[in-house]
């Protein structure tokens, strides 16, 4: 019996989706969200009452409403109402999905037809890892210094590979297309290599700009 196919088959064929640029959720990662628009407040309420409590995060390609074809679904793992009508939630990444179609519900948010089959490996324990952690940490330190980011390096170096990649992919100010490439990368090793390449490219571009100013 293939438990991965069984797990994929148990996921719903329709989920609410939240189009949000540069908000990257990866399988196994966590994404905090501050919800305040009425349609998305309604979406959270409906998701909390549904089996699985799943919400799909998808990036818009353009401001005209067109969406990328691949997103990532997360399960609501934390929920808090604020005193001013907002919801604070956290999504735990479950699996990527293929976006087939979507429509706007009477509550104002989008409900999507999705497929999970091509991403069943997201439901497994991740294989592979960061190929060269020392090199990644070296690039990260230079990148963080350049951007003025503060970090607890002792804690980062003690974190597992998946936690490091999820955190980096979420906090680094990459553009929408770069974040989509990270989402679509197959496996931890490929995602780590791509992340290092993006940080090195940003460092190289900034070095070039500094040289030009001199």
C-alpha positions in Angstrom: 0.0 0.0 0.0 1.4 3.4 -1.0 0.6 5.7 2.0 1.8 8.8 0.1 -0.9 8.3 -2.6 -3.4 7.6 0.2 -2.4 10.8 1.9 -2.7 12.8 -1.3 -6.1 11.2 -2.1 -7.3 12.3 1.4 -6.6 16.0 0.6 -9.6 17.9 -0.7 -10.1 18.7 -4.4 -11.2 22.2 -3.5 -9.6 24.6 -1.1 -9.9 28.4 -0.4 -6.9 30.3 -1.8 -5.2 33.5 -0.6 -3.4 35.3 -3.4 -0.6 37.2 -1.8 2.7 38.4 -3.5 6.0 37.5 -1.9 4.3 35.5 0.9 6.0 32.2 0.5 4.8 29.1 2.3 6.9 25.9 1.8 6.0 22.3 2.8 7.1 21.9 6.4 7.4 25.6 6.9 5.3 28.1 8.9 3.8 31.4 7.7 2.2 33.9 10.1 -0.5 36.1 8.7 -2.4 39.1 9.8 -5.9 38.9 8.4 -8.1 42.1 8.2 -9.9 42.2 4.8 -13.6 41.2 5.2 -13.4 38.5 2.5 -10.4 36.9 4.0 -11.9 37.1 7.5 -14.8 35.1 6.0 -12.3 32.7 4.4 -10.6 32.0 7.7 -14.0 31.4 9.4 -15.0 28.9 6.8 -11.6 27.2 6.8 -11.7 26.8 10.6 -15.1 25.0 10.2 -13.9 22.7 7.4 -12.1 19.4 7.7 -8.3 19.9 7.5 -8.5 23.7 8.0 -6.5 24.1 4.8 -5.8 27.4 3.0 -3.8 27.6 -0.3 -1.2 30.3 -0.7 -0.7 31.4 -4.3 1.3 34.3 -5.7 -0.3 36.6 -8.2 1.7 37.0 -11.5 0.3 40.4 -12.2 -2.0 42.9 -10.6 -4.7 41.8 -13.1 -5.6 38.8 -11.0 -3.7 36.1 -12.9 -2.1 33.6 -10.6 0.8 31.2 -10.8 -0.1 27.6 -11.5 1.5 26.2 -8.4 0.9 27.1 -4.8 1.3 25.6 -1.3 -1.5 24.6 1.1 -1.1 25.2 4.8 -3.1 24.0 7.8 -4.2 26.6 10.3 -2.2 25.7 13.4 -2.7 28.9 15.4 -5.6 31.3 15.5 -6.3 34.4 17.6 -8.9 37.1 17.4 -7.8 40.6 18.1 -9.8 43.4 19.7 -10.0 45.4 16.5 -11.6 42.7 14.2 -8.5 41.1 12.8 -7.3 37.5 13.0 -3.7 36.5 13.7 -3.1 33.0 12.3 -0.2 30.7 11.4 -0.2 28.2 8.6 1.9 25.0 8.6 2.9 24.0 5.1 1.4 20.7 4.1 1.9 20.2 0.3 2.2 22.1 -2.9 -0.7 21.8 -5.4 -1.5 22.4 -9.0 -4.1 25.2 -9.5 -6.7 24.0 -12.1 -9.4 26.6 -11.8 -10.9 29.0 -9.3 -14.0 31.1 -8.7 -15.1 33.8 -6.3 -17.6 32.6 -3.7 -20.6 34.5 -2.3 -18.4 35.4 0.7 -15.9 37.2 -1.6 -12.9 34.9 -1.5 -11.6 32.5 -4.1 -12.3 28.7 -4.0 -10.0 26.7 -6.1 -10.0 23.3 -7.8 -6.6 21.8 -7.1 -4.5 18.7 -7.7 -2.0 17.1 -5.4 -0.7 14.1 -7.3 2.5 15.5 -8.7 3.6 16.7 -5.3 3.1 13.5 -3.2 6.8 13.7 -2.1 5.9 16.8 -0.1 4.0 14.4 2.2 7.1 12.3 2.9 9.9 13.0 5.3 12.2 15.2 3.2 15.3 13.5 1.8 18.5 15.3 1.0 19.7 18.4 2.6 22.0 21.5 2.2 25.0 20.2 0.3 27.5 22.5 1.9 26.3 24.2 5.1 29.6 26.0 5.7 29.4 27.7 2.3 25.7 28.5 2.8 26.4 30.1 6.2 29.3 32.1 4.7 27.1 33.5 1.9 24.2 34.1 4.4 26.5 36.1 6.7 27.7 38.4 3.8 24.1 38.7 2.6 22.7 39.6 6.0 25.5 42.1 6.7 24.9 43.7 3.4 21.1 44.0 4.0 21.6 45.0 7.7 19.7 42.0 9.0 20.4 40.8 12.5 20.5 37.1 13.3 21.1 34.7 16.1 23.8 32.7 14.3 24.2 30.1 17.1 20.5 29.3 16.8 20.6 29.3 13.0 23.6 26.9 12.9 21.9 24.5 15.3 18.7 24.4 13.2 17.9 21.6 10.8 18.3 22.1 7.0 14.5 22.3 6.4 14.0 25.0 9.0 16.9 27.1 7.7 15.6 27.0 4.1 12.0 27.8 5.1 13.1 30.7 7.2 15.5 32.1 4.6 13.0 31.7 1.7 10.3 33.6 3.7 12.4 36.5 5.1 14.8 37.3 2.2 13.5 40.1 0.0 13.5 38.2 -3.2 11.1 39.2 -6.0 7.9 37.3 -6.8 9.4 35.2 -9.6 12.4 34.2 -7.5 10.1 33.1 -4.6 8.0 31.1 -7.1 11.2 29.4 -8.3 12.0 28.4 -4.7 8.5 27.0 -4.3 8.7 25.0 -7.5 12.3 23.6 -6.8 12.3 19.9 -6.3 13.7 18.7 -3.0 15.7 20.3 -0.2 19.1 20.1 -2.0 17.9 21.8 -5.1 16.1 24.5 -3.1 19.2 25.1 -1.0 21.4 25.4 -4.1 19.0 27.9 -5.7 18.8 29.9 -2.5 22.5 30.2 -2.3 22.7 31.2 -6.0 20.1 34.0 -5.4 22.0 35.4 -2.5 25.3 35.3 -4.4 23.7 37.0 -7.4 22.3 39.8 -5.1 25.8 40.2 -3.5 27.4 40.4 -7.0 24.9 42.9 -8.2 25.4 45.1 -5.2 29.2 44.9 -5.5 28.9 46.0 -9.1 26.8 49.0 -8.1 29.4 50.0 -5.5 32.2 49.8 -8.1 30.2 51.9 -10.5 29.7 54.6 -7.8 33.4 54.7 -7.2 
